[in-house]
Amino acid sequence: MDVMKLMMSDYTVETINDGLSEFNVEFHGPKESLYEGGVWKVRVELPDAYPYKSPSIGFVNKIFHPNVDELSGSVCLDVINQSWSPMFDLLNVFEVFLPQLLLYPNASDPLNGDAASLMMKDKKLYDQKVREYCERYAKKENITNSTADEDSDEEDMSEEESGSSDDDIAGHADP
């Protein structure tokens, strides 16, 4: 029922293996955050004991965040990992928990040590790297073809309107 409620909301849900225990959800970065404009595919796996046991949540396309493992996409969030309650549902995850995680990263409990360190030492550079990851990995085309990171990088380089001055600068520096 929880999955159906999520499907009937504004979220795009894509089932995996024709079941309701594994699926991907299209998730947009929260407004007025560094992640605004980003689009991620978030994989959800429901255990047999759900809702008494918490779902497994992970970002499929890359995101730069202290509490998200850069390689696996696993999320470190107390409310999901430790203090889950059957009173919570999947809409809570996508409308409250994940937006709060992106709005208020916790650098003192990191899954991505590089992101946490950068956030604490150089906030301006951290902000720049978050935006760079959003621009590079969190676009609509990345979630429809998220396994082909190299292909999407090549597409980014061939786009004339964005980043062409960066390509020109890199081209002049080579010779």
C-alpha positions as CSV (number, residue, x, y, z in Angstrom):
1,M,0.0,0.0,0.0
2,D,2.9,2.3,0.8
3,V,4.4,1.8,-2.6
4,M,1.1,2.5,-4.3
5,K,0.7,5.7,-2.3
6,L,4.2,6.8,-3.5
7,M,3.2,5.9,-7.1
8,M,0.0,7.9,-6.9
9,S,1.9,11.0,-5.6
10,D,4.1,13.3,-7.8
11,Y,7.0,10.8,-7.8
12,T,8.0,8.8,-10.8
13,V,8.4,5.2,-9.6
14,E,10.0,2.5,-11.7
15,T,9.7,-1.1,-10.4
16,I,12.5,-3.6,-10.7
17,N,11.8,-7.2,-11.6
18,D,8.0,-6.5,-11.7
19,G,7.7,-6.6,-7.9
20,L,7.0,-4.0,-5.3
21,S,10.0,-4.8,-3.0
22,E,12.6,-3.1,-5.3
23,F,12.1,0.1,-7.3
24,N,13.7,3.4,-8.3
25,V,12.2,6.8,-7.5
26,E,13.0,10.0,-9.3
27,F,14.0,12.5,-6.7
28,H,14.6,16.2,-7.2
29,G,17.0,18.3,-5.0
30,P,15.2,20.5,-2.5
31,K,14.5,24.2,-3.5
32,E,16.9,26.8,-2.1
33,S,19.6,24.2,-1.6
34,L,22.9,23.5,-3.3
35,Y,21.1,20.5,-4.8
36,E,18.3,22.5,-6.4
37,G,17.8,21.5,-10.0
38,G,19.4,18.1,-9.5
39,V,17.6,14.9,-10.4
40,W,18.5,11.6,-8.9
41,K,17.4,8.1,-9.3
42,V,17.0,6.7,-5.8
43,R,16.9,2.9,-5.4
44,V,14.6,1.6,-2.7
45,E,14.6,-2.0,-1.4
46,L,11.9,-3.0,1.1
47,P,12.8,-5.9,3.5
48,D,10.2,-8.6,4.1
49,A,9.5,-7.2,7.5
50,Y,8.7,-3.7,6.1
51,P,7.3,-1.4,7.6
52,Y,8.6,-2.8,10.9
53,K,12.1,-2.8,9.4
54,S,13.5,0.2,7.5
55,P,13.9,0.4,3.7
56,S,17.3,0.4,2.1
57,I,17.8,3.7,0.3
58,G,20.6,4.6,-2.1
59,F,21.4,7.1,-4.8
60,V,22.0,5.5,-8.2
61,N,23.7,8.5,-9.9
62,K,26.5,10.3,-8.2
63,I,26.0,12.9,-5.5
64,F,28.7,14.8,-3.5
65,H,27.5,14.7,0.1
66,P,29.1,13.9,3.5
67,N,26.4,11.4,4.4
68,V,26.1,9.5,1.1
69,D,28.8,7.0,0.0
70,E,30.1,8.2,-3.3
71,L,30.7,4.7,-4.7
72,S,27.6,2.7,-3.5
73,G,25.2,5.6,-3.1
74,S,24.3,4.3,0.4
75,V,22.7,6.9,2.7
76,C,23.7,7.5,6.3
77,L,20.5,8.8,7.9
78,D,19.6,8.1,11.6
79,V,15.9,8.1,11.0
80,I,16.2,5.4,8.3
81,N,19.1,3.4,9.7
82,Q,18.5,3.5,13.5
83,S,15.3,5.2,14.6
84,W,12.9,3.9,12.0
85,S,9.3,3.5,13.0
86,P,6.4,1.6,11.3
87,M,4.6,5.0,11.6
88,F,6.9,6.4,8.8
89,D,6.2,5.7,5.2
90,L,7.9,6.1,1.9
91,L,6.4,9.5,1.3
92,N,8.2,10.6,4.5
93,V,11.5,9.4,3.1
94,F,11.1,11.4,-0.1
95,E,9.2,14.4,1.2
96,V,11.0,14.9,4.5
97,F,14.0,12.7,5.3
98,L,16.0,13.0,2.0
99,P,15.3,16.7,1.6
100,Q,16.4,17.3,5.2
101,L,19.6,15.3,4.6
102,L,20.5,17.4,1.6
103,L,19.6,20.7,3.3
104,Y,21.5,19.8,6.5
105,P,24.5,17.6,5.9
106,N,26.2,16.1,9.0
107,A,30.0,16.3,8.5
108,S,30.6,14.7,11.9
109,D,29.1,11.3,10.9
110,P,30.3,10.9,7.3
111,L,30.1,8.1,4.7
112,N,32.1,10.3,2.3
113,G,35.1,11.5,4.2
114,D,36.3,13.7,1.4
115,A,33.0,15.6,1.3
116,A,32.9,16.0,5.1
117,S,36.5,17.2,5.3
118,L,36.0,19.7,2.4
119,M,32.8,21.0,4.0
120,M,34.5,21.7,7.3
121,K,37.7,23.1,5.8
122,D,36.6,25.1,2.8
123,K,32.8,25.6,2.6
124,K,33.1,27.6,-0.6
125,L,35.0,24.9,-2.5
126,Y,32.6,22.3,-1.0
127,D,29.6,24.2,-2.4
128,Q,31.4,24.5,-5.8
129,K,32.0,20.7,-5.9
130,V,28.4,19.9,-5.0
131,R,27.1,22.2,-7.8
132,E,29.7,20.6,-10.2
133,Y,28.4,17.1,-9.3
134,C,24.8,18.3,-9.8
135,E,25.7,19.7,-13.2
136,R,27.6,16.6,-14.3
137,Y,25.6,13.7,-12.8
138,A,22.2,14.9,-11.6
139,K,20.4,15.8,-14.8
140,K,17.3,14.1,-16.3
141,E,19.4,12.3,-18.9
142,N,21.7,10.8,-16.2
143,I,18.8,9.0,-14.5
144,T,17.6,7.4,-17.7
145,N,21.1,6.2,-18.6
146,S,22.9,6.2,-15.2
147,T,25.1,3.2,-15.8
148,A,26.9,4.9,-18.7
149,D,28.8,7.6,-16.8
150,E,31.5,7.7,-19.4
151,D,28.9,8.3,-22.2
152,S,27.2,11.1,-20.3
153,D,30.6,12.7,-19.7
154,E,31.2,12.6,-23.5
155,E,27.8,14.2,-24.1
156,D,28.6,16.9,-21.6
157,M,31.7,17.8,-23.5
158,S,30.0,17.9,-26.8
159,E,27.3,20.4,-25.6
160,E,28.1,23.8,-27.2
161,E,26.0,26.0,-24.9
162,S,27.4,24.9,-21.5
163,G,31.1,24.8,-20.6
164,S,32.5,25.6,-24.1
165,S,34.7,28.3,-22.6
166,D,36.1,25.7,-20.2
167,D,36.9,23.4,-23.1
168,D,38.5,26.2,-25.0
169,I,40.7,27.1,-22.0
170,A,41.7,23.4,-21.5
171,G,42.5,23.2,-25.3
172,H,44.8,26.2,-25.2
173,A,46.6,25.0,-22.1
174,D,47.6,21.7,-23.8
175,P,50.0,22.8,-26.6
